[in-house]
């Protein structure tokens, strides 16, 4: 097998796939942790979930640095609306 053969995917496509995979993985580990009856197993799922979130963040940060995942800052009006919405929800 020729290991020097290119995958045919660009760096951007590979990172996009990695980010999508990490989102899927974290969704599942979160579900597993939520539905776990054993405290010890639940704790382990939460530890794994935390590790997977860290990987997801690293991929996300790399994509942002390369300009492949731009995030627009929230406008002050949007921030104020969110604050007001969640302040009203407090008991």
N, C-alpha and C positions, 0 to 999 in steps of 0.2 A: 504494500500500500504506500503510495507517495504522500508523505506527510507535509511536503512543501507546497502541495496544491492549494490554491486559494479557495476559500469557502464560497466565493461568489457574492458574499454580503459585504456591504460597506461597514465601516466602523459605526456609522450612525444607525444602520439597520440592526447591527448586533447589539448596540446599547439600548435601542428601542425595544428589541425583543427581551433583553435582560430585565429592563424596567417593567415591562408588561408581565413577565414571569414572576418577578418579585412581588408585584401587586397581587397576583393570583395566589402565591404562596402565603403571603401575610393574611389575606382574606381567610384562607383555609385554616391556618394555625389559630387565628382569632376565633373562628367557629369551634374548632376542637377545644380550645381552652374554655370557651363559654359553656360548652355542653359536657364538660368532664366532671364526673362524680368524685373521683379520687383527688384529694388535695395535693398529694405528691406528684401525680401525673399532671395535674393542672399547672402546678408550679413549673414543671419541666417544659410544658407547652408554652408557658409565658416566657421562659428563658429563651427558648428557640424563637418565639415570635419577636422578641427584642433583638436577637441577632439578625434575623431576616429583615427587620425594619432598618437596622444599621446598614446592611448590604444595599437595600433599596435606596437609602439616603445617599450612599456613596455613588451609586449609578446615576441617580438624579442630579447630584452635584456635578459630576463629570459632564453630563449632558448640558447642564446650564453653562458651565465654563466654556464649552465648545459652541454655545449658541443654538443648540438643538432642542432646548426646552425652555423657551423664554417665559418668564412669569412677570406679568404686569403688576406693579404695585397697586394696592387698593386705593381708591380715591377716598378722601376724608369723609365725604357724605356716606359712602358705603360702610365705612368703619363706624360712624355715628349711628347708622340704622341698625347695624348688628348689635352694638352696645345696648341700644334702646330695646331691641327685641328680647335679648337675653336678660336684661335687667328686669323687665316686666315678668319674666318667668320665675324669678326668685320667690320662694314662699314667704 
